Amino acid sequence: MPDPSAWRRWVVNVSRNNCAPAVPISVKHVAVEGQDFLVLYVPDGRDKPYRANGRVYVRIDKEVHEATREELGQLFFESGRGSRALLPSQDSNLEKRIQSPLCYRYTTRQSSTYCWLRA
């Protein structure tokens, strides 16, 4: 490895520029029997979900796939940055409920753009 520090910078920059939020990564240079290696340590992140190039992926054992809507909700919920109550139901008929007089009165009184609806 001609320049271990250049490789280290490259690895850190990949994390910084391609992941959101940036993934905390530790890079260490080691030499074993005359061979140079970079040892990468990527801890389990606290700011899930992480996006790589605009997409969120989920790893289950050795398989990786793009996160479904439900998996995204679960990741936000587990990180403490979201609530299951904020995920819309696909069959919620939300447009009709938002037009209700009760919702209008509540949002007018609260000066809020959000309205909690009964199922």
Short mmCIF file of the C-alpha atoms (twelve columns), coordinates in Angstrom:
data_MODEL
# 
_entry.id   MODEL 
# 
loop_
_atom_site.group_PDB 
_atom_site.id 
_atom_site.type_symbol 
_atom_site.label_atom_id 
_atom_site.label_alt_id 
_atom_site.label_comp_id 
_atom_site.label_asym_id 
_atom_site.label_seq_id 
_atom_site.Cartn_x 
_atom_site.Cartn_y 
_atom_site.Cartn_z 
_atom_site.pdbx_PDB_model_num 
ATOM 1   C CA . MET A 1   0.000   0.000   0.000  1 
ATOM 2   C CA . PRO A 2   1.871   3.066   -1.220 1 
ATOM 3   C CA . ASP A 3   0.190   5.696   0.984  1 
ATOM 4   C CA . PRO A 4   -1.920  4.365   3.894  1 
ATOM 5   C CA . SER A 5   -2.965  7.870   4.973  1 
ATOM 6   C CA . ALA A 6   -4.422  8.565   1.500  1 
ATOM 7   C CA . TRP A 7   -6.453  5.342   1.683  1 
ATOM 8   C CA . ARG A 8   -7.620  6.255   5.177  1 
ATOM 9   C CA . ARG A 9   -8.789  9.681   3.953  1 
ATOM 10  C CA . TRP A 10  -10.573 8.044   1.012  1 
ATOM 11  C CA . VAL A 11  -12.475 5.622   3.286  1 
ATOM 12  C CA . VAL A 12  -13.518 8.405   5.675  1 
ATOM 13  C CA . ASN A 13  -14.585 10.622  2.763  1 
ATOM 14  C CA . VAL A 14  -16.766 7.851   1.313  1 
ATOM 15  C CA . SER A 15  -18.598 7.675   4.644  1 
ATOM 16  C CA . ARG A 16  -18.822 11.442  4.956  1 
ATOM 17  C CA . ASN A 17  -19.952 12.169  1.381  1 
ATOM 18  C CA . ASN A 18  -22.100 9.156   0.488  1 
ATOM 19  C CA . CYS A 19  -23.912 8.457   3.766  1 
ATOM 20  C CA . ALA A 20  -26.455 10.577  5.595  1 
ATOM 21  C CA . PRO A 21  -25.943 11.056  8.408  1 
ATOM 22  C CA . ALA A 22  -22.225 10.347  8.125  1 
ATOM 23  C CA . VAL A 23  -21.368 6.915   9.503  1 
ATOM 24  C CA . PRO A 24  -18.878 6.996   12.379 1 
ATOM 25  C CA . ILE A 25  -15.972 4.903   11.196 1 
ATOM 26  C CA . SER A 26  -12.611 4.067   12.693 1 
ATOM 27  C CA . VAL A 27  -9.685  3.285   10.374 1 
ATOM 28  C CA . LYS A 28  -6.429  1.774   11.568 1 
ATOM 29  C CA . HIS A 29  -3.310  0.928   9.560  1 
ATOM 30  C CA . VAL A 30  -1.582  -2.333  10.463 1 
ATOM 31  C CA . ALA A 31  1.354   -4.201  8.950  1 
ATOM 32  C CA . VAL A 32  1.386   -8.000  9.097  1 
ATOM 33  C CA . GLU A 33  4.333   -9.941  7.724  1 
ATOM 34  C CA . GLY A 34  5.326   -7.052  5.478  1 
ATOM 35  C CA . GLN A 35  1.804   -6.536  4.140  1 
ATOM 36  C CA . ASP A 36  -0.134  -3.294  4.795  1 
ATOM 37  C CA . PHE A 37  -3.802  -3.460  5.775  1 
ATOM 38  C CA . LEU A 38  -6.454  -0.987  6.761  1 
ATOM 39  C CA . VAL A 39  -8.713  -2.281  9.526  1 
ATOM 40  C CA . LEU A 40  -12.142 -0.662  9.497  1 
ATOM 41  C CA . TYR A 41  -14.455 -0.621  12.476 1 
ATOM 42  C CA . VAL A 42  -18.024 0.512   11.876 1 
ATOM 43  C CA . PRO A 43  -20.053 0.442   15.109 1 
ATOM 44  C CA . ASP A 44  -23.786 -0.104  15.167 1 
ATOM 45  C CA . GLY A 45  -25.052 3.443   14.619 1 
ATOM 46  C CA . ARG A 46  -27.453 5.344   16.854 1 
ATOM 47  C CA . ASP A 47  -28.814 7.657   14.141 1 
ATOM 48  C CA . LYS A 48  -30.717 5.083   12.115 1 
ATOM 49  C CA . PRO A 49  -31.798 4.989   9.436  1 
ATOM 50  C CA . TYR A 50  -28.678 5.820   7.423  1 
ATOM 51  C CA . ARG A 51  -28.930 6.551   3.715  1 
ATOM 52  C CA . ALA A 52  -26.306 5.522   1.199  1 
ATOM 53  C CA . ASN A 53  -26.525 7.514   -2.022 1 
ATOM 54  C CA . GLY A 54  -30.118 8.459   -1.183 1 
ATOM 55  C CA . ARG A 55  -31.383 4.962   -0.379 1 
ATOM 56  C CA . VAL A 56  -31.889 3.126   2.907  1 
ATOM 57  C CA . TYR A 57  -30.777 -0.472  3.092  1 
ATOM 58  C CA . VAL A 58  -31.493 -3.165  5.668  1 
ATOM 59  C CA . ARG A 59  -29.149 -6.048  6.443  1 
ATOM 60  C CA . ILE A 60  -30.611 -9.326  7.651  1 
ATOM 61  C CA . ASP A 61  -27.768 -11.743 8.312  1 
ATOM 62  C CA . LYS A 62  -25.815 -11.731 5.025  1 
ATOM 63  C CA . GLU A 63  -28.602 -10.375 2.836  1 
ATOM 64  C CA . VAL A 64  -29.030 -6.673  2.111  1 
ATOM 65  C CA . HIS A 65  -32.129 -5.120  0.559  1 
ATOM 66  C CA . GLU A 66  -33.658 -1.676  0.179  1 
ATOM 67  C CA . ALA A 67  -35.845 -0.838  3.181  1 
ATOM 68  C CA . THR A 68  -39.591 -1.110  2.824  1 
ATOM 69  C CA . ARG A 69  -41.897 1.589   4.164  1 
ATOM 70  C CA . GLU A 70  -42.590 -0.532  7.255  1 
ATOM 71  C CA . GLU A 71  -38.882 -1.169  7.883  1 
ATOM 72  C CA . LEU A 72  -38.180 2.570   7.652  1 
ATOM 73  C CA . GLY A 73  -40.855 3.231   10.261 1 
ATOM 74  C CA . GLN A 74  -39.378 0.554   12.509 1 
ATOM 75  C CA . LEU A 75  -35.876 2.039   12.195 1 
ATOM 76  C CA . PHE A 76  -37.130 5.526   13.092 1 
ATOM 77  C CA . PHE A 77  -39.133 4.120   16.003 1 
ATOM 78  C CA . GLU A 78  -36.177 2.102   17.380 1 
ATOM 79  C CA . SER A 79  -33.857 5.113   17.162 1 
ATOM 80  C CA . GLY A 80  -36.277 7.201   19.220 1 
ATOM 81  C CA . ARG A 81  -36.673 9.681   16.361 1 
ATOM 82  C CA . GLY A 82  -40.134 8.611   15.276 1 
ATOM 83  C CA . SER A 83  -43.461 7.260   16.335 1 
ATOM 84  C CA . ARG A 84  -45.583 4.519   14.855 1 
ATOM 85  C CA . ALA A 85  -48.580 6.828   15.197 1 
ATOM 86  C CA . LEU A 86  -47.101 9.131   12.571 1 
ATOM 87  C CA . LEU A 87  -47.036 6.457   9.886  1 
ATOM 88  C CA . PRO A 88  -50.074 6.711   7.622  1 
ATOM 89  C CA . SER A 89  -52.152 3.644   7.050  1 
ATOM 90  C CA . GLN A 90  -52.517 2.764   3.391  1 
ATOM 91  C CA . ASP A 91  -56.308 2.404   3.816  1 
ATOM 92  C CA . SER A 92  -56.823 5.407   6.101  1 
ATOM 93  C CA . ASN A 93  -59.035 7.539   3.840  1 
ATOM 94  C CA . LEU A 94  -57.034 10.496  5.159  1 
ATOM 95  C CA . GLU A 95  -58.267 13.046  2.632  1 
ATOM 96  C CA . LYS A 96  -61.846 12.677  3.809  1 
ATOM 97  C CA . ARG A 97  -60.933 12.873  7.502  1 
ATOM 98  C CA . ILE A 98  -58.779 15.993  7.155  1 
ATOM 99  C CA . GLN A 99  -61.792 17.838  5.722  1 
ATOM 100 C CA . SER A 100 -63.808 17.126  8.879  1 
ATOM 101 C CA . PRO A 101 -65.112 20.136  10.864 1 
ATOM 102 C CA . LEU A 102 -63.565 18.732  14.057 1 
ATOM 103 C CA . CYS A 103 -60.098 18.761  12.508 1 
ATOM 104 C CA . TYR A 104 -60.610 22.279  11.159 1 
ATOM 105 C CA . ARG A 105 -61.700 23.626  14.572 1 
ATOM 106 C CA . TYR A 106 -58.765 21.957  16.309 1 
ATOM 107 C CA . THR A 107 -56.109 23.250  13.913 1 
ATOM 108 C CA . THR A 108 -57.623 26.752  13.944 1 
ATOM 109 C CA . ARG A 109 -57.577 26.878  17.758 1 
ATOM 110 C CA . GLN A 110 -54.086 25.398  18.067 1 
ATOM 111 C CA . SER A 111 -52.508 27.295  15.147 1 
ATOM 112 C CA . SER A 112 -51.135 23.952  14.100 1 
ATOM 113 C CA . THR A 113 -50.850 22.208  10.776 1 
ATOM 114 C CA . TYR A 114 -51.269 18.795  12.397 1 
ATOM 115 C CA . CYS A 115 -54.462 17.117  13.449 1 
ATOM 116 C CA . TRP A 116 -54.766 13.863  15.368 1 
ATOM 117 C CA . LEU A 117 -57.560 11.815  13.887 1 
ATOM 118 C CA . ARG A 118 -59.569 9.023   15.384 1 
ATOM 119 C CA . ALA A 119 -59.514 5.754   13.460 1 
# 
